[in-house]
Amino acid sequence: GHPHIYAWHHFNMNSADVVTCALMALEKWFDEQLKEGKPIKEAVELLYEKSNSFASAGLLISLGKRFPHLFTDELKPLLFIQDFYICDIHSTMNYFGAGFWPQDGKIINNLRREWSQLPGRKTTLKNICFEWLVANPAFAEALKEVSTAWRQNAEKFPEGSEDRIVLLRWAADFDRSLWKEVTLPDGRSLVM
């Protein structure tokens, strides 16, 4: 996968316009279903079964950033794939929004701006996971499973190898027991 493919649902990046439009429409449909309290599990499972594109993963992760509870159930499998975090970091860092095109008029440009400013567009999945890890026990449990899986995967690599070290570092990031709460001189608490 490539970060540009991962971000096709945000904006046309080296893809046919119809692909980007279809992904945007699907994300919008998911968003509407969730706002109306309707389940999306069946549709997500269909994507898991039929799609092998990073574009689908990017769309679902973007959705999960706005509806975090999905990562404790329907979207939980995505949390275990380190490549998605890396693509998300790249696509978030390189995301400039949809821009303003005078020929499209005010209504279209306002819709484009709203789309590009949806929650999670400018925050990486990894950073959001850190917030969830500290703030929500359900996420801490899910991320503990991710951490454990990454530790087990690290065991497959030779001692001291870069692959092993990287996986162990990522696993440590999601291990809540390694995070400590400190009190700052001004009395505020900080978890780090």
Summary of the structure (lengths in Angstrom):
residues: 192
radius of gyration: 18.4
end to end distance: 31.5
largest distance: 59.1
contacts: 528
relative contact order: 0.10
helix: 66%
strand: 3%
